Amino acid sequence: MAEFKLKGIHVVVAVLICIIIGVIVWQVYYVVPVKPPKYTTGLTVKFKIYDTATYALLDTGKVSPEFYPAGVDPLGTRTFTTKPVAVGAYFTTGGYWTVPLDAGSYVVLIKKGTTVIYPEKFTVTVSGTDSEDKEVWLDPSTLNVYEKATVSITTAITAYHAAGGVYNITGETEINTTKYDKWWVALTFTMIGTDKVVKAGRIYAAKVSPIVAEEYSLDAATKVSVLDDTEGADDGMTGYYCTFTGWAGGEIHRLDLYLNDYGGAVSANTTMLITLFHYYACLNSVLRAASPTLIEAIEKTTLTVKAYT
């Protein structure tokens, strides 16, 4: 009899263990059904635009937000013709922007209005809602934009002393191809504007035969070979170039460019154009245009190149 009771207890314990294990397994693998939102179309989507230079939210007229289908690149394509699916409008009473959209993913392009910002691209998400007013916040709800710093460019030209084997002929104001064959051109870029930026890009030197841009050093780094861009269809630029990372307002940067005409001379007096082609991520030709409603003009300077003494 005692043996039967003992076996019964074992059975009960085994059953309880099985029940506990079953509960644990159920909790691990059972997925609670997610109830879809009641409304996914005809939504009023709210968002804010924040100026990192002024620490303020931007309202109507200062910027222009456009919404495009997911996967579209309104910045990186030189010729961009896709039309936005919706354009944001500022809601003064609420202190935020609104746009009519359905749930899903979108690309937002924020363009310059009266505030001189870089055009910015964001990938965003719109979720459905159960709220009867069908209002939702964009994800992310606040989009940061950056104002462009003004750039001042100065140049200093030092010719190469062949006998001494050094660059020490100072005070030159031009590239005179009959006096010297090699030059060290120091270009100083001063960023003006607190909390403003100059986005990463390229510094171009136009080609002037027979002068060759051989090496460069950016901010006293080790000299490296200059790159050569021969294809202008992609970005509208050709010539010798080097790349630079983003710069901030108040910073000063220097490019040391080394030129060599290999004993030749230009056929006539001319100029060599130096272009600070910033924000290389934006190749859209319309956005890059010098328009008061879109983006900045590109900073440039010129070097005088002479054919005779």
KEKE-3310 file (N, C-alpha, C; in steps of 0.2 Angstrom, whole numbers, plus 5000, padded with zeros to 4 digits):
npx = (5004:5009:5019:5012:5006:5017:5021:5011:5012:5024:5019:5011:5020:5027:5018:5015:5028:5028:5018:5022:5034:5028:5020:5031:5037:5027:5026:5038:5037:5025:5017:5009:4995:4996:4987:4982:4983:4969:4968:4976:4978:4976:4981:4986:5001:5013:5027:5043:5056:5072:5084:5101:5110:5105:5098:5084:5067:5061:5050:5036:5041:5054:5061:5058:5049:5049:5041:5045:5044:5050:5067:5070:5082:5085:5096:5108:5107:5112:5103:5088:5071:5060:5044:5038:5027:5020:5020:5025:5016:5016:5009:5004:4997:4999:5012:5021:5025:5014:5009:5000:4999:5000:5002:5018:5035:5046:5055:5062:5065:5073:5073:5081:5074:5071:5081:5098:5101:5109:5103:5094:5092:5081:5077:5061:5048:5030:5018:5002:4987:4975:4968:4954:4956:4965:4978:4996:5013:5028:5042:5059:5053:5058:5067:5084:5093:5106:5115:5124:5141:5150:5164:5180:5194:5211:5227:5244:5259:5273:5288:5299:5316:5328:5342:5344:5336:5324:5308:5308:5306:5298:5284:5278:5265:5258:5257:5271:5276:5287:5297:5299:5298:5291:5280:5273:5258:5249:5233:5222:5208:5195:5182:5167:5155:5146:5142:5139:5141:5153:5150:5157:5167:5175:5191:5194:5206:5207:5213:5227:5236:5254:5254:5255:5246:5254:5256:5248:5245:5234:5230:5243:5246:5254:5261:5252:5248:5239:5222:5213:5200:5192:5179:5165:5151:5145:5146:5147:5160:5177:5195:5210:5210:5207:5200:5190:5185:5170:5169:5169:5161:5171:5183:5200:5207:5220:5226:5240:5246:5255:5263:5269:5277:5285:5296:5289:5278:5264:5253:5247:5242:5233:5221:5220:5207:5202:5191:5180:5172:5160:5149:5148:5140:5128:5123:5113:5109:5100:5098:5111:5113:5115:5104:5092:5082:5086:5101:5118:5130:5145:5161:5175:5191:5204:5220:5232:5240:5254:5261:5273:5288)
npy = (4994:5006:5007:5009:5022:5029:5028:5034:5048:5051:5050:5061:5072:5071:5074:5088:5093:5092:5100:5113:5114:5114:5126:5136:5134:5137:5151:5155:5153:5157:5169:5184:5189:5203:5218:5226:5243:5254:5264:5267:5275:5291:5299:5312:5319:5323:5334:5341:5354:5357:5369:5368:5378:5389:5385:5383:5380:5378:5387:5391:5396:5397:5385:5371:5357:5341:5326:5310:5294:5279:5274:5283:5295:5311:5319:5313:5311:5318:5323:5325:5321:5316:5318:5325:5316:5322:5338:5347:5357:5372:5372:5384:5386:5374:5374:5366:5356:5349:5335:5326:5309:5292:5277:5270:5270:5284:5296:5311:5327:5341:5358:5373:5388:5404:5403:5399:5384:5368:5357:5343:5325:5313:5297:5291:5285:5282:5278:5268:5272:5271:5282:5293:5305:5303:5308:5307:5306:5309:5297:5298:5311:5324:5334:5337:5351:5360:5375:5383:5388:5403:5405:5410:5413:5413:5415:5410:5410:5401:5400:5388:5385:5381:5378:5378:5368:5369:5376:5392:5405:5418:5429:5429:5432:5426:5412:5411:5405:5406:5411:5401:5384:5376:5376:5380:5381:5389:5387:5395:5391:5399:5396:5404:5408:5404:5389:5384:5375:5367:5356:5339:5337:5341:5348:5357:5359:5368:5362:5367:5367:5367:5364:5353:5347:5339:5334:5335:5342:5342:5352:5350:5337:5322:5323:5318:5310:5320:5318:5314:5320:5315:5314:5322:5321:5315:5323:5336:5342:5343:5340:5342:5336:5335:5327:5332:5332:5336:5353:5365:5380:5394:5386:5385:5380:5372:5370:5363:5364:5357:5362:5359:5363:5356:5362:5368:5380:5391:5395:5407:5421:5416:5409:5399:5390:5388:5378:5376:5363:5359:5348:5335:5325:5329:5330:5334:5344:5355:5358:5362:5374:5391:5398:5408:5402:5389:5382:5385:5396:5391:5392:5400:5403:5411:5408:5417:5414:5416:5419:5424:5434)
npz = (5000:5004:4995:4983:4986:4985:4972:4966:4970:4964:4951:4951:4953:4942:4932:4936:4934:4920:4916:4920:4912:4900:4901:4902:4889:4881:4884:4879:4865:4861:4852:4854:4846:4835:4835:4821:4817:4817:4807:4793:4781:4774:4784:4795:4797:4808:4812:4816:4812:4815:4818:4819:4820:4826:4836:4836:4831:4815:4804:4793:4777:4779:4777:4766:4766:4757:4752:4747:4738:4746:4745:4735:4729:4731:4732:4728:4714:4699:4689:4693:4693:4699:4706:4721:4733:4742:4750:4765:4776:4787:4803:4812:4824:4831:4831:4823:4809:4796:4786:4773:4773:4769:4779:4780:4773:4769:4760:4765:4759:4764:4759:4756:4762:4767:4776:4776:4773:4771:4759:4766:4767:4773:4779:4783:4794:4794:4804:4807:4816:4830:4833:4832:4826:4817:4817:4818:4824:4815:4812:4813:4824:4824:4813:4810:4803:4795:4794:4782:4783:4779:4768:4768:4757:4755:4747:4745:4737:4733:4725:4718:4721:4711:4711:4725:4729:4736:4741:4742:4737:4740:4741:4728:4717:4707:4695:4686:4672:4664:4672:4683:4687:4696:4710:4726:4732:4744:4751:4761:4771:4779:4790:4793:4804:4818:4824:4812:4797:4785:4773:4769:4755:4739:4734:4720:4707:4692:4676:4668:4655:4652:4666:4680:4693:4706:4720:4736:4752:4766:4779:4785:4784:4779:4763:4748:4732:4720:4715:4700:4691:4677:4672:4669:4669:4680:4691:4686:4687:4683:4683:4693:4710:4728:4743:4756:4774:4783:4789:4802:4808:4812:4811:4804:4789:4779:4763:4755:4739:4726:4712:4695:4680:4672:4664:4654:4646:4648:4634:4633:4644:4658:4669:4684:4690:4707:4716:4729:4731:4740:4751:4743:4743:4739:4723:4715:4702:4701:4715:4718:4711:4711:4718:4726:4733:4735:4736:4741:4733:4726:4734:4727:4720:4711:4702:4695:4680:4671:4654:4652:4657)
capx = (5000:5014:5023:5007:5005:5024:5021:5006:5015:5029:5015:5008:5025:5029:5013:5016:5034:5026:5013:5027:5038:5023:5019:5037:5038:5021:5027:5043:5036:5018:5017:5003:4993:4997:4981:4984:4980:4963:4968:4983:4977:4973:4984:4989:5008:5016:5034:5047:5062:5076:5090:5106:5115:5101:5094:5077:5063:5060:5043:5034:5045:5062:5063:5053:5050:5046:5041:5046:5043:5056:5072:5072:5088:5084:5102:5114:5106:5113:5097:5082:5065:5054:5040:5036:5021:5017:5024:5023:5014:5017:5003:5006:4994:5002:5020:5024:5023:5010:5009:4995:5002:4997:5007:5024:5041:5047:5061:5061:5070:5071:5076:5082:5069:5074:5086:5103:5103:5111:5097:5095:5088:5080:5072:5057:5042:5024:5014:4995:4984:4968:4965:4949:4958:4970:4985:5002:5020:5033:5047:5059:5048:5061:5073:5089:5096:5112:5116:5131:5146:5153:5171:5185:5199:5217:5232:5251:5263:5281:5292:5304:5323:5330:5348:5344:5332:5319:5303:5309:5306:5292:5281:5275:5258:5256:5261:5274:5279:5294:5302:5300:5294:5288:5277:5270:5252:5245:5227:5219:5200:5192:5175:5164:5148:5146:5138:5137:5146:5154:5150:5162:5167:5182:5194:5196:5210:5206:5219:5230:5242:5257:5255:5252:5246:5257:5254:5245:5244:5229:5231:5250:5247:5259:5259:5250:5246:5233:5218:5212:5193:5191:5172:5161:5144:5142:5145:5148:5166:5183:5201:5214:5206:5208:5194:5191:5179:5166:5172:5164:5162:5177:5189:5204:5211:5225:5228:5246:5246:5262:5262:5275:5276:5290:5300:5285:5275:5257:5254:5245:5240:5226:5220:5218:5202:5201:5184:5178:5165:5158:5143:5148:5134:5123:5125:5108:5111:5096:5100:5118:5112:5116:5097:5091:5077:5088:5107:5123:5135:5151:5166:5180:5196:5208:5227:5234:5245:5257:5265:5279:5290)
capy = (5000:5012:5007:5012:5029:5032:5028:5040:5054:5051:5052:5068:5076:5071:5078:5095:5096:5093:5106:5119:5115:5116:5134:5139:5133:5142:5158:5157:5152:5159:5176:5187:5192:5211:5220:5231:5250:5255:5269:5268:5279:5298:5302:5319:5317:5329:5334:5348:5355:5360:5372:5367:5384:5394:5381:5385:5376:5382:5387:5392:5400:5396:5379:5368:5349:5337:5319:5306:5287:5276:5272:5288:5299:5317:5322:5310:5310:5324:5325:5322:5323:5313:5323:5323:5314:5327:5344:5349:5364:5373:5373:5389:5385:5369:5374:5360:5355:5343:5333:5321:5303:5285:5273:5268:5273:5289:5300:5318:5332:5348:5362:5380:5394:5410:5401:5396:5378:5363:5352:5337:5320:5308:5291:5292:5280:5284:5272:5269:5274:5270:5288:5295:5311:5301:5311:5303:5309:5306:5294:5303:5317:5331:5333:5342:5354:5363:5381:5383:5393:5407:5403:5415:5409:5417:5411:5412:5407:5401:5397:5383:5387:5375:5378:5376:5362:5371:5381:5398:5411:5420:5435:5428:5433:5423:5407:5413:5399:5407:5412:5395:5378:5372:5381:5378:5386:5387:5390:5395:5392:5401:5395:5410:5407:5400:5383:5383:5370:5366:5349:5336:5337:5341:5355:5356:5364:5367:5360:5372:5364:5361:5363:5347:5347:5333:5332:5340:5341:5345:5353:5348:5330:5319:5324:5312:5312:5323:5314:5317:5319:5317:5313:5328:5319:5313:5329:5343:5344:5340:5343:5339:5337:5331:5327:5335:5330:5342:5358:5368:5387:5396:5383:5387:5374:5374:5365:5365:5361:5357:5362:5358:5363:5352:5366:5370:5387:5392:5399:5414:5422:5413:5408:5392:5391:5383:5377:5372:5360:5356:5344:5331:5320:5332:5331:5337:5351:5361:5360:5365:5380:5397:5400:5411:5397:5382:5380:5390:5396:5387:5396:5399:5408:5410:5409:5420:5410:5420:5415:5428:5438)
capz = (5000:5004:4988:4978:4987:4983:4965:4964:4971:4958:4945:4952:4953:4935:4929:4937:4930:4913:4915:4921:4906:4895:4902:4900:4882:4878:4885:4875:4858:4859:4850:4855:4840:4836:4832:4816:4818:4814:4802:4790:4776:4775:4790:4796:4800:4812:4813:4817:4809:4820:4815:4824:4821:4830:4842:4835:4826:4809:4802:4786:4773:4781:4774:4762:4766:4752:4754:4741:4739:4749:4740:4730:4731:4728:4733:4724:4707:4696:4685:4697:4690:4702:4709:4728:4734:4746:4753:4771:4778:4794:4807:4817:4831:4835:4831:4820:4802:4795:4779:4772:4770:4772:4783:4776:4773:4764:4760:4765:4757:4766:4755:4759:4760:4768:4780:4771:4776:4767:4759:4769:4765:4778:4778:4789:4794:4796:4807:4808:4822:4832:4835:4827:4822:4812:4818:4820:4823:4810:4815:4819:4824:4823:4808:4811:4797:4796:4790:4779:4785:4774:4768:4765:4754:4754:4744:4746:4732:4734:4719:4719:4720:4708:4713:4732:4730:4741:4740:4747:4733:4742:4738:4721:4716:4701:4693:4680:4669:4661:4678:4687:4685:4702:4714:4732:4733:4751:4751:4768:4771:4785:4791:4796:4806:4824:4824:4805:4794:4778:4773:4766:4748:4736:4732:4713:4703:4685:4672:4664:4652:4654:4673:4683:4701:4708:4727:4741:4760:4769:4787:4787:4784:4774:4756:4744:4725:4719:4711:4693:4689:4670:4670:4672:4668:4686:4696:4683:4689:4681:4685:4699:4716:4734:4747:4763:4778:4785:4793:4807:4808:4816:4810:4798:4786:4774:4758:4751:4733:4723:4704:4691:4673:4669:4659:4648:4648:4645:4628:4634:4650:4659:4676:4686:4695:4713:4718:4735:4730:4747:4751:4738:4744:4735:4716:4711:4699:4703:4722:4718:4708:4715:4718:4733:4736:4736:4740:4741:4728:4727:4734:4722:4719:4705:4702:4689:4677:4665:4649:4651:4663)
cpx = (5004:5018:5018:5006:5012:5024:5016:5008:5020:5025:5013:5014:5027:5024:5014:5022:5032:5022:5018:5031:5034:5022:5025:5038:5033:5023:5033:5041:5029:5019:5010:5001:4993:4991:4983:4980:4974:4963:4975:4983:4974:4975:4986:4995:5011:5023:5037:5053:5066:5083:5096:5111:5111:5098:5087:5073:5061:5053:5042:5039:5052:5065:5057:5054:5046:5046:5041:5045:5050:5060:5074:5078:5088:5091:5107:5113:5107:5107:5091:5076:5059:5050:5038:5029:5017:5022:5021:5021:5015:5010:5005:5003:4997:5009:5023:5021:5018:5010:5004:4998:4998:5003:5012:5030:5042:5054:5059:5066:5068:5076:5077:5076:5073:5080:5091:5105:5105:5104:5099:5090:5088:5076:5068:5051:5036:5020:5006:4993:4977:4964:4960:4951:4963:4976:4990:5008:5024:5038:5053:5055:5051:5067:5077:5092:5102:5113:5123:5135:5148:5161:5175:5191:5205:5222:5239:5255:5270:5284:5297:5311:5327:5337:5349:5340:5326:5314:5304:5309:5299:5290:5278:5268:5254:5260:5264:5278:5285:5299:5304:5296:5290:5285:5273:5264:5249:5239:5224:5212:5198:5185:5172:5157:5148:5140:5136:5143:5147:5154:5155:5162:5174:5184:5197:5201:5210:5213:5221:5237:5248:5258:5251:5252:5248:5255:5251:5245:5239:5230:5238:5250:5252:5256:5257:5248:5239:5229:5215:5205:5192:5184:5168:5153:5141:5141:5146:5155:5172:5189:5205:5210:5209:5201:5195:5184:5176:5170:5167:5166:5167:5183:5193:5208:5215:5227:5235:5246:5253:5261:5269:5273:5281:5294:5296:5283:5269:5258:5251:5243:5233:5225:5218:5213:5202:5194:5183:5172:5163:5151:5143:5143:5128:5125:5119:5109:5107:5097:5106:5118:5113:5109:5096:5085:5080:5095:5112:5127:5141:5157:5172:5185:5200:5216:5229:5240:5248:5261:5272:5281:5287)
cpy = (5006:5013:5010:5019:5032:5033:5034:5047:5056:5054:5059:5073:5077:5075:5085:5097:5097:5099:5113:5120:5117:5124:5138:5139:5137:5149:5160:5158:5156:5167:5179:5191:5200:5213:5226:5238:5250:5259:5269:5272:5286:5301:5309:5318:5323:5329:5341:5348:5359:5363:5372:5373:5389:5391:5383:5381:5381:5382:5389:5397:5399:5390:5376:5360:5346:5330:5315:5298:5284:5273:5277:5292:5306:5321:5320:5310:5317:5327:5321:5325:5320:5319:5321:5321:5318:5332:5346:5356:5365:5375:5378:5388:5380:5369:5369:5360:5349:5341:5327:5315:5297:5282:5270:5271:5278:5292:5307:5322:5338:5353:5369:5384:5400:5409:5397:5390:5373:5359:5346:5332:5315:5302:5291:5286:5284:5278:5274:5271:5272:5276:5290:5301:5310:5305:5307:5308:5305:5302:5294:5309:5324:5329:5339:5345:5358:5369:5381:5389:5397:5405:5408:5411:5414:5412:5414:5407:5407:5397:5392:5385:5381:5373:5375:5370:5363:5376:5387:5405:5414:5427:5435:5429:5430:5417:5409:5407:5400:5409:5406:5390:5374:5378:5377:5383:5384:5391:5389:5396:5393:5400:5401:5408:5402:5395:5381:5378:5371:5359:5346:5336:5337:5348:5353:5361:5363:5365:5366:5370:5369:5360:5357:5348:5340:5330:5337:5338:5345:5346:5349:5341:5328:5320:5318:5315:5315:5318:5318:5315:5320:5316:5318:5326:5318:5319:5336:5346:5340:5343:5339:5341:5333:5332:5330:5333:5337:5346:5362:5376:5389:5392:5386:5381:5376:5368:5368:5361:5362:5357:5362:5359:5360:5355:5369:5377:5387:5396:5406:5415:5419:5413:5401:5393:5385:5384:5373:5369:5356:5352:5340:5326:5323:5334:5334:5344:5357:5363:5364:5372:5386:5401:5403:5406:5390:5381:5386:5390:5393:5392:5395:5405:5406:5412:5412:5416:5414:5416:5419:5432:5445)
cpz = (5000:4998:4983:4979:4984:4975:4962:4965:4966:4952:4945:4950:4945:4931:4930:4934:4923:4911:4916:4915:4901:4895:4900:4892:4879:4879:4881:4868:4856:4858:4850:4849:4840:4832:4827:4818:4814:4807:4799:4783:4778:4782:4790:4800:4802:4812:4814:4814:4813:4817:4821:4825:4826:4836:4842:4830:4821:4807:4795:4783:4774:4778:4770:4762:4761:4754:4747:4743:4742:4744:4735:4733:4728:4728:4728:4717:4704:4692:4689:4695:4694:4706:4716:4728:4738:4749:4760:4772:4785:4797:4813:4824:4835:4835:4828:4813:4801:4787:4778:4769:4772:4776:4778:4777:4767:4765:4760:4763:4760:4763:4758:4757:4762:4773:4776:4774:4770:4765:4762:4767:4772:4776:4784:4788:4797:4798:4807:4815:4823:4833:4830:4823:4817:4812:4821:4820:4818:4814:4811:4818:4823:4818:4809:4804:4799:4791:4788:4781:4779:4774:4764:4763:4753:4751:4745:4741:4733:4729:4722:4717:4718:4711:4721:4733:4735:4738:4745:4743:4735:4739:4731:4722:4711:4699:4686:4677:4665:4666:4682:4684:4690:4707:4720:4733:4740:4751:4758:4767:4778:4785:4795:4798:4812:4823:4817:4803:4787:4777:4768:4758:4745:4735:4725:4711:4696:4681:4668:4661:4651:4661:4675:4690:4703:4715:4731:4748:4763:4777:4789:4787:4779:4767:4752:4737:4725:4714:4705:4691:4681:4667:4673:4672:4675:4691:4693:4684:4685:4683:4691:4705:4722:4738:4753:4767:4780:4790:4797:4807:4814:4815:4804:4796:4780:4769:4755:4745:4729:4715:4701:4684:4669:4663:4654:4650:4645:4639:4628:4641:4652:4667:4678:4692:4700:4715:4724:4734:4736:4746:4744:4738:4740:4728:4712:4708:4700:4710:4722:4715:4713:4715:4725:4736:4737:4740:4739:4735:4730:4728:4730:4722:4713:4706:4695:4686:4671:4661:4648:4657:4663)
residu = (MET:ALA:GLU:PHE:LYS:LEU:LYS:GLY:ILE:HIS:VAL:VAL:VAL:ALA:VAL:LEU:ILE:CYS:ILE:ILE:ILE:GLY:VAL:ILE:VAL:TRP:GLN:VAL:TYR:TYR:VAL:VAL:PRO:VAL:LYS:PRO:PRO:LYS:TYR:THR:THR:GLY:LEU:THR:VAL:LYS:PHE:LYS:ILE:TYR:ASP:THR:ALA:THR:TYR:ALA:LEU:LEU:ASP:THR:GLY:LYS:VAL:SER:PRO:GLU:PHE:TYR:PRO:ALA:GLY:VAL:ASP:PRO:LEU:GLY:THR:ARG:THR:PHE:THR:THR:LYS:PRO:VAL:ALA:VAL:GLY:ALA:TYR:PHE:THR:THR:GLY:GLY:TYR:TRP:THR:VAL:PRO:LEU:ASP:ALA:GLY:SER:TYR:VAL:VAL:LEU:ILE:LYS:LYS:GLY:THR:THR:VAL:ILE:TYR:PRO:GLU:LYS:PHE:THR:VAL:THR:VAL:SER:GLY:THR:ASP:SER:GLU:ASP:LYS:GLU:VAL:TRP:LEU:ASP:PRO:SER:THR:LEU:ASN:VAL:TYR:GLU:LYS:ALA:THR:VAL:SER:ILE:THR:THR:ALA:ILE:THR:ALA:TYR:HIS:ALA:ALA:GLY:GLY:VAL:TYR:ASN:ILE:THR:GLY:GLU:THR:GLU:ILE:ASN:THR:THR:LYS:TYR:ASP:LYS:TRP:TRP:VAL:ALA:LEU:THR:PHE:THR:MET:ILE:GLY:THR:ASP:LYS:VAL:VAL:LYS:ALA:GLY:ARG:ILE:TYR:ALA:ALA:LYS:VAL:SER:PRO:ILE:VAL:ALA:GLU:GLU:TYR:SER:LEU:ASP:ALA:ALA:THR:LYS:VAL:SER:VAL:LEU:ASP:ASP:THR:GLU:GLY:ALA:ASP:ASP:GLY:MET:THR:GLY:TYR:TYR:CYS:THR:PHE:THR:GLY:TRP:ALA:GLY:GLY:GLU:ILE:HIS:ARG:LEU:ASP:LEU:TYR:LEU:ASN:ASP:TYR:GLY:GLY:ALA:VAL:SER:ALA:ASN:THR:THR:MET:LEU:ILE:THR:LEU:PHE:HIS:TYR:TYR:ALA:CYS:LEU:ASN:SER:VAL:LEU:ARG:ALA:ALA:SER:PRO:THR:LEU:ILE:GLU:ALA:ILE:GLU:LYS:THR:THR:LEU:THR:VAL:LYS:ALA:TYR:THR)
# end
